[in-house]
Amino acid sequence: MVAEPHNDRAEPRVVVIPLSKKPEDRFTPLQIPKISGAPEGIDVNTPDVAPITYDQIMALAAFSETSDTEAASRVFIYIKKRPAPFLCRIDRVLYEDFPVKEFPKNTASFRGFLHFLCRENPSIILEETTLDFLSGSQPQVLDPGKMMKLATGMGLLIESGDIDAQT
């Protein structure tokens, strides 16, 4: 059997997602209560979703969502065979469940968590500003409308299978 081309990659793929796509309901993120550790993966702590192995994680996008009342850093996690991402606030990741260093600031712990996920699954797709975040920048700030455009753009790219043409 021939391996899929993306399985041979030694580093995450980085894609640019223009925030110009019209949001589609099928990509509406599922808000999860927390991310905890599971054998060989993560648990999104939702009754109808089994623990997710690291190799099932397709893509990640980190950002800060703004609303009238607060700004909170969040992450989209796309998994195989699911069009919509999971959405979790970074202060709801149980860092102690993973071999990452915890820091007083959630942002630094979160960076370590994303680096860990990329080491566990080198073929993960990263949205371009998420790579910037991993390099030390602050996460991009999105309003709810742009957040949905990001979810849709990333979902459409994964669904199209044209990822290798974008990286």
N, C-alpha and C positions, 0 to 999 in steps of 0.2 A: 504494500500500500504506500502511496506517495504522501508525504506530509504536506500539509497546507503551507504556503509560502510564509505566512506570518509566524508560524511556530519556530522558524529558524532564526528569527530576529533576536539580537542580544540586548536590545535597549528599547525603551518605550517609543512608540511612534507619536509624533506631534502633528496635530492638524490645526488649521485655522478654521474657525467656524464663524462666518459672517452672521451678524445678528439682523439679517434682512429677511429671512424666511418668515412666512406667515405661520404663527403658532398653530399646531394641530393637536386636537384633544387627545389623540391616542398616545401622545408623548407627554401627557400631564404627569409630572413626577408623583410618586407615591411617598408621602411623608412617613418616615419610620421613626419609632420612638428612640432608638439607640442602635449603635453598632457595638457588638461584643464579639469576643473570640469564639471560634468553633474549631473542631479538629480540622486542620489543613485549610482553614478559611475564616469567614466571618458569619455572624448571625445578625440579621436585620430585625430580629425580635418582632416579627409579624407572624401570627398564627398560620397563615396559609402559604408561607414561604419557608422552605427547608434551608438549613445552613448552606452557604454558598462557598464552594471551594475557590481558592485563589485563581485557578485556571479558568473559571467561569466568568471572571471579571473582564469585561471588554474595554471599558473606558472610564475615565475620571475627569471631572471638571470641578475645580474649586472656585468659589466666588463669595462675595458678600452681598447679601440681599438687603435692600433698603426698603423701609416702609415708613409710614408717617410717625411711627412710634419708636423704631429701633433699627439698628443695622446689626446683622448677625452673619458670621461666616458659615458657609454651608458647603456641602459636596454633593454632586450627582455621581451615582455609581450605576453604570450600565452593565447588565449581565447578559450572557448569551440567552437567546430565545425569549427576550422580553423587550418590547419596543420602548417602554417608558423607563426612565431611571428611578432609582431610589434617591430620596432626598433626606439628608440628615444635617442637623446643626453640628458644628465641630465640638461643641461643649457636651455633646451626647455620645461621643465616642469613648468607650471604656479603654483608655490607653493601657491600663495595667494588664489587660488581657493579651497584649501583644508585646513582642520583644523590642519595644521602642522606649527611649528615654522620655520621662515626663518632665516638663518644664513648668515653671509658675504660670507662664502664658500659654493658653490653649493653642495659639497660632504656631508656636514652635513645636509643641507636641504633635500637632496636626501635620506639620511638614514632615516630621519623622515618620508618622504613620503612613503618609503617601509614599515616601521613599521606600518604606518597608514593603508596601503593596507592589511597587514597581520591581523590587528585587525578587519578590515571590512569583511575579508574573511579568517577565520581561517584554511580553508582547502587548501590554496594556497600551491603550491609546490615550494620550493626554491632549486636552485642548490647550492651545498655545499659551494663553495667559496662566494656565495651571503650571506649565513648565517655568514660566517667569516667577510664579509664586514659590515653586520649589527652589529656585535660585536666589530667593531672598526678598523678592518684591511683595507688596501687599496684594491680596486677592483683588481681582477686578470687582467693581461695584456695579450691581445690576438692580434695576427696578423690577417689579414682578413681570411686566411685559417683556423686558429683555431676557429675563430668566427663562420664560417660556420659549422665546426665540432660540436661546441657546439649547434648551432641551430638544426642541424640534430639529434644529440644524444638526446637532450631534446624532440624534436618532435617525434622521434621514441618511446621513453619511454612513452610519453603521449598516443600516438596512440595504443601502445601495451596493455594498460590497466594494466600493471604489476607494477604500481607505488607502491602499497601497499607492494609488495614483496621487493622493493628497499628501503623502509623507515624504 
